[in-house]
Amino acid sequence: MSPAPPIVIVGAGAAGIMAAIFAAEARGRVVLVERTRDGGRKILISGGGRCNVLPSVLDPSRFVTDSSPHTLRNILRSWPLEAQREFFEETLGLGLTLEPETGKLFPASNRARDVRDRLLAEAARRGVEIRFDALIEDVRPSGSGKGWELVPAEASSFGAGAVILATGGLSVPATGSDGLGIRIARRLGHAIHDTYPALTPLVAEPPVHAMLAGVSLAVTLHATVAGRRVVTRGGFLFTHRGYSGPAVLDISHVAARARQMGVPQPILVQWSARDARSWETRLEQRSAGSVMTALKEELPARLAERLLLEAGIPGVRTLSQLRRDERQALIERLTRYPLPWTGDEGYRKAEVTGGGVALEEVDPRTMESRRHPGLFFCGEMLDAFGPIGGHNFAWAWVTGRAAGMGAGRLASGPPA
């Protein structure tokens, strides 16, 4: 009697390795196929080489999807955050340390490589066969009507009892992401929401704020999309080409989608914790202190100088000399400054891909395709992403685990 065909996971990124680990809990053979020579490359570059494994709080409402938010919430709740942390700390023996100022959990060693290596080692310990430098060009239903056929680039086709597509999206193509899984899903008839770069820096052409490159501060950004207000808060960094930092990355999908549709999308900046009323009170003080001094109490000097210049107010103007119209013009720039973005850095620097396989196309308990039994999706190729800070790794871990367990149960069949 010939052995049962294996479970094959295509893609050894965060979601794929996790899927392999949990698929291996079932009886039978599990094969993890990866196009690069070592796998987990987004893990290696995340967090500046430190890898933000998880957030300290996982909030489904902060995720973005064009699919059902209810389905997204159910998926995220299938593996609670504390259980995920326990897996990394107890199963992998990887201590996690909280960075209080950001709410991020990093490996105690501060080495992303330790995260990747522990995951791969756990997969190998559970008997997963890992094939690096193996490019899969297509996945299609077997001609026999049972199982799947995988078509490698430079080898003969081989069969699988179940396939988990964990190939990622289109972001950071240098890590091996090229949208293969999304293209395969589309060929197989799945509904795909248009993809776009997300969590990517914004650019301005011409770079009107290049002279401020290197200036950083905490800001609030807001935009209104289809009547809904989108607000992000956090670090903001001026670059030679435009704008970056957590607040910018978290709102960049709004700009990227507007650019794709060819419609204007204002993004407004509040440069400090002071709102318009608070600035009004501060700038109404009739004192001999300069307006510049008042601004420098809250803002970096170079930014304060730039805002005064744009408002047409001399730097030596005292608060007592400030006219009402000047004060209003300055407050508008301090609290509702229109960010002059013209584009974004695209997939090359995007941390994740927006859009992808519609969540309604999968069983939220197992990640199995509703169109093709035995086919599973996980990770970035699904239509959901969260803000920076470990949320997207949490999505990878949760969906990878669900897909692995689902494929394992399918492949193992009823107990003997």
DOMI-560945 format. One record per residue (C-alpha): residue in three letters; x negated, y negated, z. Coordinates in steps of 0.05 Angstrom, whole numbers, plus 5000, padded with zeros to 4 digits. Each point is the difference from the previous one (the first is absolute). Layout:
BEGIN
ALA  X  Y  Z $
...
//
This chain:
BEGIN
MET  5000  5000  5000 $
SER  4970  4933  4979 $
PRO  4991  4947  5054 $
ALA  5050  4943  5004 $
PRO  4979  4937  4962 $
PRO  4969  4947  5044 $
ILE  5025  4934  5026 $
VAL  4960  4948  4961 $
ILE  4990  4929  5025 $
VAL  4976  4951  4947 $
GLY  4961  4943  5032 $
ALA  4956  5002  5062 $
GLY  5015  4931  5027 $
ALA  5031  4987  5068 $
ALA  5069  5030  4982 $
GLY  4971  5058  4960 $
ILE  4953  5024  5054 $
MET  5055  4995  5052 $
ALA  5046  5039  4955 $
ALA  4948  5054  4991 $
ILE  4990  5006  5076 $
PHE  5073  5011  5013 $
ALA  5013  5044  4938 $
ALA  4946  5046  5027 $
GLU  5043  5015  5061 $
ALA  5042  5045  4955 $
ARG  4979  5068  4974 $
GLY  4964  5000  4934 $
ARG  4947  4963  4961 $
VAL  4994  4924  4998 $
VAL  4957  4964  4949 $
LEU  4981  4926  5004 $
VAL  4978  4972  4933 $
GLU  4963  4933  4998 $
ARG  4972  4963  4940 $
THR  4943  4966  5038 $
ARG  4939  5034  5029 $
ASP  5019  4990  5073 $
GLY  5072  4976  5009 $
GLY  5031  4951  5049 $
ARG  4967  4940  4969 $
LYS  5053  4950  5022 $
ILE  4991  5026  5071 $
LEU  4925  4984  4993 $
ILE  5010  4928  4978 $
SER  5058  4982  5045 $
GLY  4991  4951  5057 $
GLY  4932  4979  4975 $
GLY  4975  5071  5008 $
ARG  5032  5009  5068 $
CYS  5068  5029  4979 $
ASN  5061  4973  5035 $
VAL  5030  5069  5012 $
LEU  5067  4976  5029 $
PRO  5036  4939  5025 $
SER  5017  4995  5074 $
VAL  5073  4987  4981 $
LEU  5033  5028  4938 $
ASP  5058  4957  4977 $
PRO  5040  5028  4941 $
SER  5031  4931  4988 $
ARG  4932  4973  4978 $
PHE  4996  5049  4942 $
VAL  5018  4980  4929 $
THR  5040  5044  4954 $
ASP  5050  4995  4943 $
SER  5028  5067  5023 $
SER  5045  5014  5059 $
PRO  4974  4968  5065 $
HIS  5039  5053  5037 $
THR  4962  5056  4966 $
LEU  4934  4964  5014 $
ARG  5017  4995  5074 $
ASN  5018  5073  5004 $
ILE  4934  5020  4967 $
LEU  4959  4958  5048 $
ARG  5037  5026  5061 $
SER  4986  5073  4981 $
TRP  4931  4996  5033 $
PRO  5001  4949  5057 $
LEU  4939  4956  5008 $
GLU  4980  5031  5066 $
ALA  5001  5069  4968 $
GLN  4956  4975  4944 $
ARG  4951  4972  5050 $
GLU  5000  5065  5038 $
PHE  4982  5037  4936 $
PHE  4939  4956  4988 $
GLU  4977  5001  5071 $
GLU  5017  5072  5021 $
THR  4999  5040  4936 $
LEU  4944  4964  4964 $
GLY  4963  4979  5064 $
LEU  4996  4929  4973 $
GLY  5005  4948  5055 $
LEU  5040  4938  4980 $
THR  4987  4931  5029 $
LEU  5050  4943  5001 $
GLU  4977  4932  4975 $
PRO  5046  4957  5044 $
GLU  4996  4936  4959 $
THR  5025  5035  4937 $
GLY  5039  5059  5027 $
LYS  4960  5048  4957 $
LEU  4973  5069  5018 $
PHE  4930  5017  4976 $
PRO  4957  5062  5011 $
ALA  4958  4991  5062 $
SER  4938  5008  4957 $
ASN  5023  4943  4954 $
ARG  4982  5045  4942 $
ALA  5051  5013  4945 $
ARG  4957  5058  4976 $
ASP  5015  5036  5066 $
VAL  5075  4996  4985 $
ARG  4992  5027  4929 $
ASP  4951  5055  5021 $
ARG  5042  5024  5059 $
LEU  5062  5005  4956 $
LEU  4963  5040  4947 $
ALA  4968  5044  5052 $
GLU  5068  5015  5031 $
ALA  5027  5019  4931 $
ALA  4941  5046  4988 $
ARG  5007  5030  5070 $
ARG  5072  5018  4983 $
GLY  4977  5036  4937 $
VAL  5015  4948  4947 $
GLU  4959  5009  4937 $
ILE  4974  4932  4980 $
ARG  4978  4986  4928 $
PHE  4964  4935  4987 $
ASP  4983  4971  4931 $
ALA  5064  5033  4974 $
LEU  5043  4955  4957 $
ILE  5072  5022  4989 $
GLU  5030  4970  4937 $
ASP  5071  5027  5005 $
VAL  5048  5038  5044 $
ARG  5060  5034  4966 $
PRO  5051  5054  5015 $
SER  4975  5070  4986 $
GLY  5022  5031  4935 $
SER  5027  5059  5041 $
GLY  5050  4954  5034 $
LYS  4968  5012  5068 $
GLY  4946  4958  5031 $
TRP  4954  4949  4967 $
GLU  4944  4996  4951 $
LEU  4942  4952  5012 $
VAL  4957  4977  4941 $
PRO  4928  4981  5019 $
ALA  4957  4956  4955 $
GLU  4946  5051  4988 $
ALA  5026  5068  5020 $
SER  5056  5049  4987 $
SER  5069  4986  5027 $
PHE  5020  5034  5064 $
GLY  5064  5012  5038 $
ALA  5029  4978  5066 $
GLY  5060  5020  5040 $
ALA  5008  4929  5025 $
VAL  4965  4934  4983 $
ILE  4990  4939  5043 $
LEU  4983  4937  4961 $
ALA  4957  4955  5044 $
THR  4962  4963  4946 $
GLY  5012  4930  5027 $
GLY  5022  4940  4961 $
LEU  4960  4950  4958 $
SER  4964  4960  5054 $
VAL  4924  4999  5005 $
PRO  4987  5042  4937 $
ALA  4927  5007  5020 $
THR  5023  5050  5052 $
GLY  5032  5045  4946 $
SER  5071  4973  5000 $
ASP  5028  4995  4929 $
GLY  5075  5012  5008 $
LEU  4998  5072  4975 $
GLY  5052  5026  5049 $
ILE  5048  4944  4983 $
ARG  4993  5014  4926 $
ILE  5012  5074  5012 $
ALA  5062  4985  5042 $
ARG  5027  4955  4945 $
ARG  4989  5054  4947 $
LEU  5038  5048  5044 $
GLY  5060  4953  5001 $
HIS  4993  4967  5068 $
ALA  5024  4929  5012 $
ILE  4939  4954  5008 $
HIS  5004  4930  5027 $
ASP  4954  4952  4963 $
THR  4931  5000  5030 $
TYR  4962  4937  5021 $
PRO  4937  4983  5040 $
ALA  5014  4988  5074 $
LEU  4956  4977  5058 $
THR  4955  4965  4950 $
PRO  4966  4931  5004 $
LEU  5031  4942  4962 $
VAL  4963  4955  4952 $
ALA  5007  4929  4976 $
GLU  4980  4977  4931 $
PRO  4969  4950  5002 $
PRO  4972  5017  5070 $
VAL  5024  4935  5031 $
HIS  4977  5020  5070 $
ALA  4932  5029  4982 $
MET  4966  4948  5043 $
LEU  5035  5031  5060 $
ALA  4973  5070  4987 $
GLY  4983  5035  5065 $
VAL  5049  4959  5042 $
SER  5046  5046  5040 $
LEU  5057  4989  5048 $
ALA  5066  5030  5024 $
VAL  5061  4978  4959 $
THR  5072  5015  4986 $
LEU  5021  5011  4927 $
HIS  5071  5002  4976 $
ALA  5037  5010  4934 $
THR  5073  5009  4981 $
VAL  5015  5059  4954 $
ALA  5072  5012  4977 $
GLY  5026  4961  5059 $
ARG  4958  5039  5050 $
ARG  4944  4966  5039 $
VAL  4933  5037  5000 $
VAL  4954  4978  5056 $
THR  4929  5023  5016 $
ARG  4953  4978  5055 $
GLY  4927  5011  5012 $
GLY  4931  4984  4973 $
PHE  4991  4958  4938 $
LEU  4934  4993  4963 $
PHE  4982  4951  4944 $
THR  4958  5034  4947 $
HIS  4962  4974  4939 $
ARG  5057  5026  4956 $
GLY  5060  4989  5044 $
TYR  5028  5029  5065 $
SER  4994  5063  5042 $
GLY  5009  5024  5071 $
PRO  5055  5041  5033 $
ALA  5055  4948  4992 $
VAL  4985  4992  4926 $
LEU  4994  5075  4987 $
ASP  5066  5014  5034 $
ILE  5038  4950  4957 $
SER  4961  5013  4935 $
HIS  5052  5049  4974 $
VAL  5049  4942  4995 $
ALA  4952  4963  4955 $
ALA  4981  5061  4960 $
ARG  5072  5018  4984 $
ALA  5017  4929  4982 $
ARG  4941  4997  4953 $
GLN  5022  5065  4966 $
MET  5070  4971  4989 $
GLY  4972  4933  4977 $
VAL  5038  4959  5052 $
PRO  4972  4948  5048 $
GLN  4995  5020  5073 $
PRO  4982  4946  5050 $
ILE  4961  5023  5061 $
LEU  4998  4949  5056 $
VAL  4947  4996  5054 $
GLN  5006  4976  5072 $
TRP  4928  4988  5018 $
SER  5005  5006  5075 $
ALA  5046  5022  5056 $
ARG  5030  4930  5001 $
ASP  5065  4992  4962 $
ALA  5026  4935  4969 $
ARG  5032  4975  5065 $
SER  4937  5014  5040 $
TRP  4957  4963  4949 $
GLU  5049  4942  5000 $
THR  4992  4993  5075 $
ARG  4924  5004  4996 $
LEU  4992  4951  4943 $
GLU  5050  4949  5029 $
GLN  4954  4987  5058 $
ARG  4981  4927  4996 $
SER  4927  5006  5018 $
ALA  4933  4977  4975 $
GLY  4980  5072  4986 $
SER  4991  5017  4927 $
VAL  5047  5043  4959 $
MET  4939  5042  4981 $
THR  4986  5015  5073 $
ALA  5072  5022  5011 $
LEU  4996  5048  4940 $
LYS  4932  5028  5021 $
GLU  5031  5021  5067 $
GLU  5040  5051  4960 $
LEU  4964  5011  4934 $
PRO  4930  5012  4973 $
ALA  4967  4934  4983 $
ARG  4993  5012  4926 $
LEU  5074  5018  4993 $
ALA  5021  4940  5041 $
GLU  4959  4954  4955 $
ARG  5031  5031  4938 $
LEU  5071  4992  5025 $
LEU  4989  4927  5018 $
LEU  4969  4989  4931 $
GLU  5061  5031  4965 $
ALA  5047  4958  5043 $
GLY  4961  4938  4981 $
ILE  4984  4982  5072 $
PRO  4931  4972  5017 $
GLY  4962  5043  5051 $
VAL  4989  4940  5045 $
ARG  5075  4983  5005 $
THR  5022  4999  5073 $
LEU  5064  5030  5024 $
SER  5027  4931  5018 $
GLN  4987  4977  4928 $
LEU  5034  5060  4967 $
ARG  5061  4978  4961 $
ARG  5064  5042  5003 $
ASP  4996  5020  4926 $
GLU  4927  5022  5010 $
ARG  5019  5040  5061 $
GLN  5056  5036  4963 $
ALA  4955  5015  4940 $
LEU  4947  5028  5047 $
ILE  5049  5042  5039 $
GLU  5027  5030  4936 $
ARG  4929  5021  4981 $
LEU  4987  5028  5070 $
THR  5064  5042  5003 $
ARG  5025  5012  4929 $
TYR  4938  4999  4957 $
PRO  5013  5030  4931 $
LEU  4944  5050  4989 $
PRO  4975  4988  4929 $
TRP  4992  5073  4980 $
THR  5002  5019  4926 $
GLY  4985  5075  5003 $
ASP  4971  5056  5040 $
GLU  4940  5046  5001 $
GLY  5042  5058  4973 $
TYR  4990  5074  5013 $
ARG  4925  4991  5002 $
LYS  5004  4971  5070 $
ALA  5071  5021  5020 $
GLU  5001  5043  5062 $
VAL  5063  5036  4978 $
THR  5048  5008  4941 $
GLY  5071  4974  5005 $
GLY  5055  5038  4965 $
GLY  4995  5073  4980 $
VAL  5044  5062  5006 $
ALA  5068  4980  5027 $
LEU  5011  5027  5071 $
GLU  5069  5024  4980 $
GLU  4964  5050  4954 $
VAL  4971  5039  5058 $
ASP  5028  5038  5060 $
PRO  4978  4954  5058 $
ARG  4988  5061  5045 $
THR  4952  5036  4953 $
MET  4980  4951  4945 $
GLU  5024  5052  4950 $
SER  5026  4975  4933 $
ARG  5075  5000  4993 $
ARG  4991  5014  4926 $
HIS  4947  5054  5000 $
PRO  4997  5052  5056 $
GLY  4929  5014  5021 $
LEU  4974  4931  4983 $
PHE  4983  4953  5057 $
PHE  4977  4927  5004 $
CYS  4963  4963  5055 $
GLY  4960  4938  5015 $
GLU  4991  4938  4957 $
MET  5035  5026  4938 $
LEU  5066  4994  5037 $
ASP  5039  4935  4999 $
ALA  4980  4971  5068 $
PHE  4943  4962  5032 $
GLY  4989  4963  5065 $
PRO  4959  4941  5023 $
ILE  4926  5006  5013 $
GLY  4981  5028  5068 $
GLY  5005  5075  4993 $
HIS  5072  5003  4976 $
ASN  4982  5029  4933 $
PHE  4957  5054  5030 $
ALA  5059  5017  5045 $
TRP  5042  5007  4938 $
ALA  4948  5046  4969 $
TRP  4994  5043  5062 $
VAL  5076  5006  5009 $
THR  5017  5016  4927 $
GLY  4939  5045  4992 $
ARG  5020  5041  5061 $
ALA  5073  5005  4977 $
ALA  4979  5022  4930 $
GLY  4950  5051  5026 $
MET  5050  5031  5048 $
GLY  5055  5000  4947 $
ALA  4956  5034  4948 $
GLY  4975  5049  5052 $
ARG  5070  5021  5020 $
LEU  5019  5008  4927 $
ALA  4939  5041  4982 $
SER  5002  5045  5061 $
GLY  5072  5020  4991 $
PRO  5039  5034  5054 $
PRO  4960  5033  5056 $
ALA  4980  5072  4988 $
//
